[in-house]
Amino acid sequence: MEQLAEVQGSACRRETGRLGNRIPSNRPRRLVLLAPSGRPTTTSFHNVQLAPDLHHDMLASMQRLRGAIYLEDGAIRPDQLIDGRHVLDIDAGSWHLLVVDNENRVNGCMRYREYSNKVAFADLGVSSSALADRREWNYKLKKAVESEIALSRSLDLPFMEIGGWALHEEVRGTTEALRMALASYSLVRLLGGGVAISTVTRRNGSASILRRLGGRPLQHEQTEVPAYYEPHYDCEMEVLKFYSWAPNQRYDVWIEELKREIRSIPVLTVADPSERFYAAPQIRQTSAA
C-alpha cells in the first residue's frame, strides 16, 4: 500500500472550507478511482496512474469491504464470498469510486457501469432483479427502463447502472457519506454526462437519501415502479433513475466542487492511459444494492 501513498501524494488536492457553499469534508479520508480493467481513461482526469498491481489490490480490498458489510447486514451468505470478497463479474469492467482512510484502507465504495445507449434490457443487471421476475411488473419495468435508454439515445449520452454501494460503519452518517453520494453525479458529469439507474436498498435509509439528492422512481405510463423484496439480498429495494444534469439544485454547487476535486484524485488503471478508449463487453449480473 506504500505505492498508494505515493500516488496520492502526487495528486493536486484542494482544501475544502467549512463556510459558504463548500461541501464539508472529513479529511484525512480521500477519494481514489479505479478505472475499468483493460480500458484506458479519458482526458478528464489529471492524475492517471498505470498501476496494475495496486489496482488489483484496491479492487480486492473493495470487494472485502463490500463482502463484510453485506454479510453483516444479512444481504449475502458466507458461501457467497470468495476469500472474504464479494465478487461480481461486472466489477472488472466498471469504474469504482473508493473512500480511503489515512491508513490506506477502503472505507466506502460505489460502482459505475457504462453501456452504449443502444443496450438491451436483458443485458442490464436490473433485468435479473426479483421485480423483473414478477409477471405483473416484468413488462412495465422493461418498458420503463427502455424509455430511459431511449432518452439517453436522444441526448447522445451513455446509459449507466450504479451499484455496489457500501460504507464502513465509521463513515455512515458523516459528511464523507454525503460526499460519496454526491460524487455519483460528479463522476458521471466528468465522464461526459448520462442517464443512470440504480437498484437501491431501503436498508439504512439509503433509498430515501438518494431520493433527496435527486434520484427519482422509474415510471411506466404515469405509474410508478414499486419497491420490491429482493431475496438475493434479503431486503426491500427500489429502482431509481438519475440524470447527471438534474440533481436536487440545493446540492449542485457541491457536486461541481466535487467534480473539480475528482479531476485530480488518483485514478488507477491497468491499461496505458495514452491508448484510446474502447467499449468493454456488456456483462449481465444479478441486481446489486
C-alpha positions as CSV (number, residue, x, y, z in Angstrom):
1,M,0.0,0.0,0.0
2,E,3.1,2.3,0.1
3,Q,2.6,2.9,-3.6
4,L,-0.9,4.3,-3.0
5,A,0.6,6.9,-0.6
6,E,2.9,8.0,-3.4
7,V,0.1,8.1,-5.9
8,Q,-2.0,10.2,-3.5
9,G,1.0,12.5,-2.8
10,S,1.2,13.4,-6.5
11,A,-2.5,14.4,-6.6
12,C,-3.3,18.1,-6.6
13,R,-5.6,18.5,-3.6
14,R,-7.7,21.5,-2.6
15,E,-8.6,22.2,1.0
16,T,-12.3,22.3,1.4
17,G,-13.6,25.0,3.7
18,R,-16.5,24.8,6.2
19,L,-18.1,28.1,5.2
20,G,-20.2,29.3,2.3
21,N,-21.4,26.8,-0.3
22,R,-18.4,24.5,0.1
23,I,-19.2,20.9,1.0
24,P,-17.9,19.8,4.4
25,S,-15.0,17.3,4.3
26,N,-13.8,14.8,6.8
27,R,-10.1,14.6,5.9
28,P,-7.8,12.6,6.1
29,R,-10.2,10.3,4.2
30,R,-9.8,10.8,0.4
31,L,-11.2,9.5,-2.9
32,V,-9.5,7.0,-5.2
33,L,-10.9,5.9,-8.6
34,L,-10.3,2.5,-10.2
35,A,-10.7,2.5,-14.0
36,P,-12.3,-0.5,-15.7
37,S,-9.8,-3.3,-16.3
38,G,-8.3,-3.2,-19.8
39,R,-9.7,0.3,-20.5
40,P,-7.6,3.4,-20.8
41,T,-9.0,6.5,-19.1
42,T,-10.3,9.7,-20.6
43,T,-8.5,13.1,-20.6
44,S,-10.9,14.3,-17.9
45,F,-8.5,13.1,-15.1
46,H,-5.2,14.8,-14.3
47,N,-3.6,12.1,-12.1
48,V,-3.9,8.8,-14.0
49,Q,-1.5,6.1,-12.8
50,L,-0.7,2.9,-14.7
51,A,-0.6,0.6,-11.6
52,P,-1.9,-2.9,-12.4
53,D,-0.8,-4.5,-9.1
54,L,-2.1,-1.6,-6.9
55,H,-5.4,-1.6,-9.0
56,H,-5.8,-5.4,-8.2
57,D,-5.1,-4.9,-4.5
58,M,-7.5,-2.0,-4.2
59,L,-10.2,-3.9,-6.1
60,A,-9.8,-6.8,-3.8
61,S,-9.9,-4.6,-0.7
62,M,-13.1,-3.0,-2.0
63,Q,-14.6,-6.5,-2.5
64,R,-13.7,-7.5,1.0
65,L,-15.3,-4.3,2.4
66,R,-18.4,-5.0,0.4
67,G,-18.4,-8.6,1.5
68,A,-18.1,-7.8,5.2
69,I,-20.8,-5.2,5.1
70,Y,-23.3,-7.2,3.1
71,L,-22.6,-10.2,5.3
72,E,-23.2,-8.2,8.5
73,D,-26.4,-6.8,7.0
74,G,-27.6,-10.3,6.2
75,A,-27.7,-9.4,2.5
76,I,-25.5,-12.4,1.5
77,R,-24.4,-15.8,2.9
78,P,-20.8,-16.7,3.9
79,D,-20.7,-19.2,1.0
80,Q,-21.3,-16.4,-1.5
81,L,-17.9,-14.9,-0.6
82,I,-14.5,-15.8,-2.2
83,D,-11.7,-15.4,0.4
84,G,-13.9,-12.9,2.2
85,R,-14.6,-11.0,-1.0
86,H,-18.0,-10.2,-2.6
87,V,-17.0,-10.7,-6.3
88,L,-19.2,-9.9,-9.3
89,D,-18.3,-10.5,-12.9
90,I,-19.3,-6.9,-13.6
91,D,-16.6,-5.5,-11.3
92,A,-13.8,-5.9,-13.8
93,G,-15.5,-3.7,-16.5
94,S,-16.7,-1.0,-14.2
95,W,-15.5,2.2,-12.6
96,H,-15.2,2.1,-8.8
97,L,-15.1,5.2,-6.6
98,L,-13.5,4.4,-3.3
99,V,-13.2,6.3,0.1
100,V,-9.8,5.5,1.5
101,D,-8.6,6.4,5.1
102,N,-5.2,7.6,6.2
103,E,-4.0,4.0,6.6
104,N,-5.0,3.3,3.0
105,R,-7.9,1.1,4.0
106,V,-11.0,1.2,1.8
107,N,-13.9,2.7,3.9
108,G,-16.5,3.1,1.2
109,C,-17.2,2.2,-2.4
110,M,-19.7,2.5,-5.3
111,R,-19.7,1.1,-8.8
112,Y,-20.4,2.7,-12.2
113,R,-21.1,0.5,-15.2
114,E,-21.3,2.4,-18.6
115,Y,-23.2,1.0,-21.5
116,S,-24.0,2.0,-25.0
117,N,-27.3,3.9,-25.3
118,K,-28.4,1.0,-27.5
119,V,-28.0,-1.6,-24.8
120,A,-30.8,-4.2,-24.5
121,F,-32.8,-4.5,-21.3
122,A,-31.7,-8.2,-21.0
123,D,-28.1,-7.1,-20.7
124,L,-28.6,-4.9,-17.7
125,G,-28.4,-6.0,-14.0
126,V,-31.9,-4.8,-13.3
127,S,-33.3,-7.4,-15.7
128,S,-32.2,-10.1,-13.2
129,S,-33.9,-8.4,-10.2
130,A,-36.8,-10.0,-8.4
131,L,-39.1,-7.3,-9.7
132,A,-38.3,-8.4,-13.3
133,D,-39.4,-11.9,-12.3
134,R,-42.8,-10.7,-11.2
135,R,-45.3,-11.3,-14.0
136,E,-47.4,-8.2,-13.3
137,W,-44.3,-6.0,-13.4
138,N,-41.9,-7.6,-15.8
139,Y,-43.3,-5.8,-18.9
140,K,-43.8,-2.4,-17.1
141,L,-40.2,-2.5,-15.7
142,K,-38.8,-3.3,-19.1
143,K,-40.6,-0.5,-20.8
144,A,-39.7,2.0,-18.0
145,V,-36.0,1.1,-18.4
146,E,-36.2,1.2,-22.2
147,S,-37.7,4.7,-22.0
148,E,-34.7,5.9,-20.1
149,I,-32.4,4.2,-22.6
150,A,-34.3,6.0,-25.4
151,L,-33.8,9.3,-23.5
152,S,-30.0,8.7,-23.3
153,R,-30.0,7.9,-27.0
154,S,-31.9,11.0,-27.9
155,L,-29.4,13.1,-26.0
156,D,-26.4,11.1,-27.4
157,L,-25.3,10.2,-23.9
158,P,-24.3,6.8,-22.4
159,F,-26.6,4.8,-20.2
160,M,-25.3,3.7,-16.8
161,E,-26.1,1.4,-13.9
162,I,-24.8,2.5,-10.5
163,G,-24.5,0.0,-7.7
164,G,-22.1,-1.7,-5.3
165,W,-22.8,0.8,-2.5
166,A,-21.0,0.1,0.8
167,L,-19.8,2.2,3.7
168,H,-17.9,1.2,6.7
169,E,-19.8,2.0,9.9
170,E,-17.3,4.7,10.8
171,V,-18.3,6.6,7.7
172,R,-22.0,6.2,7.8
173,G,-23.8,9.3,8.9
174,T,-20.7,11.5,8.3
175,T,-20.1,14.2,5.7
176,E,-17.9,11.7,3.9
177,A,-21.0,9.6,3.3
178,L,-22.7,12.7,1.8
179,R,-19.7,13.4,-0.3
180,M,-19.8,9.8,-1.7
181,A,-23.4,10.1,-2.6
182,L,-23.0,13.5,-4.3
183,A,-19.9,12.2,-6.1
184,S,-22.1,9.9,-8.1
185,Y,-23.3,12.9,-10.0
186,S,-19.8,14.5,-10.1
187,L,-18.2,11.4,-11.7
188,V,-20.9,10.9,-14.3
189,R,-20.5,14.5,-15.3
190,L,-16.8,14.1,-15.6
191,L,-17.4,11.1,-17.8
192,G,-19.5,13.2,-20.2
193,G,-22.9,13.0,-18.5
194,G,-25.5,10.3,-18.8
195,V,-28.7,8.7,-17.8
196,A,-28.3,6.2,-14.9
197,I,-30.5,3.8,-13.0
198,S,-29.7,2.0,-9.7
199,T,-31.3,-0.8,-7.7
200,V,-31.0,0.8,-4.2
201,T,-31.7,-0.8,-0.8
202,R,-34.0,0.7,1.7
203,R,-31.8,-0.6,4.4
204,N,-30.1,2.2,6.5
205,G,-32.3,4.8,4.7
206,S,-30.2,4.6,1.5
207,A,-33.0,4.9,-1.0
208,S,-34.6,7.8,0.8
209,I,-31.3,9.7,1.0
210,L,-30.7,9.2,-2.7
211,R,-34.2,10.4,-3.5
212,R,-33.5,13.6,-1.6
213,L,-30.3,14.1,-3.6
214,G,-32.2,13.8,-6.9
215,G,-33.0,10.1,-7.5
216,R,-36.4,9.6,-9.0
217,P,-38.6,6.4,-9.2
218,L,-39.0,4.8,-12.6
219,Q,-42.4,5.2,-14.3
220,H,-44.4,3.5,-16.9
221,E,-47.3,5.5,-18.3
222,Q,-47.5,7.6,-15.2
223,T,-47.4,4.5,-13.0
224,E,-44.5,4.5,-10.5
225,V,-42.5,1.3,-10.4
226,P,-42.9,0.0,-6.9
227,A,-40.4,-1.0,-4.3
228,Y,-39.9,-4.8,-4.1
229,Y,-38.4,-7.5,-2.0
230,E,-35.1,-8.8,-3.3
231,P,-34.4,-12.3,-1.9
232,H,-30.9,-12.4,-3.2
233,Y,-30.0,-9.6,-0.7
234,D,-32.9,-10.2,1.8
235,C,-34.0,-6.6,1.7
236,E,-36.5,-4.1,0.2
237,M,-35.2,-2.4,-2.9
238,E,-36.2,0.5,-5.2
239,V,-35.2,1.2,-8.8
240,L,-34.2,4.9,-9.1
241,K,-33.2,6.9,-12.1
242,F,-30.6,9.7,-12.1
243,Y,-30.0,12.4,-14.6
244,S,-26.5,13.9,-14.4
245,W,-27.8,17.4,-15.3
246,A,-30.8,17.3,-12.8
247,P,-29.8,16.7,-9.2
248,N,-31.5,18.4,-6.3
249,Q,-30.5,22.0,-7.0
250,R,-29.6,22.5,-3.4
251,Y,-26.5,20.3,-3.9
252,D,-25.5,21.4,-7.4
253,V,-22.7,23.7,-6.2
254,W,-21.2,20.9,-4.1
255,I,-21.4,18.5,-7.0
256,E,-19.5,20.9,-9.2
257,E,-16.9,21.3,-6.4
258,L,-16.5,17.6,-6.1
259,K,-16.2,17.3,-9.9
260,R,-13.2,19.6,-9.8
261,E,-11.7,17.6,-6.9
262,I,-12.2,14.2,-8.7
263,R,-10.3,15.5,-11.7
264,S,-7.1,15.3,-9.6
265,I,-7.7,12.3,-7.4
266,P,-5.6,9.2,-8.1
267,V,-7.1,7.2,-11.0
268,L,-5.6,3.7,-11.0
269,T,-5.6,1.8,-14.4
270,V,-4.3,-1.5,-15.7
271,A,-4.1,-0.1,-19.3
272,D,-1.9,2.5,-20.8
273,P,-3.6,5.9,-20.2
274,S,-2.4,7.1,-23.6
275,E,-4.4,4.4,-25.5
276,R,-7.8,5.1,-27.0
277,F,-10.9,4.2,-25.1
278,Y,-12.8,1.2,-26.3
279,A,-16.1,-0.4,-25.3
280,A,-15.9,-3.1,-22.7
281,P,-18.1,-6.2,-23.2
282,Q,-21.5,-6.0,-21.6
283,I,-22.0,-8.4,-18.7
284,R,-25.3,-9.5,-17.2
285,Q,-25.3,-9.8,-13.4
286,T,-27.7,-10.2,-10.6
287,S,-29.1,-6.9,-9.4
288,A,-27.0,-5.4,-6.6
289,A,-27.7,-2.9,-3.9
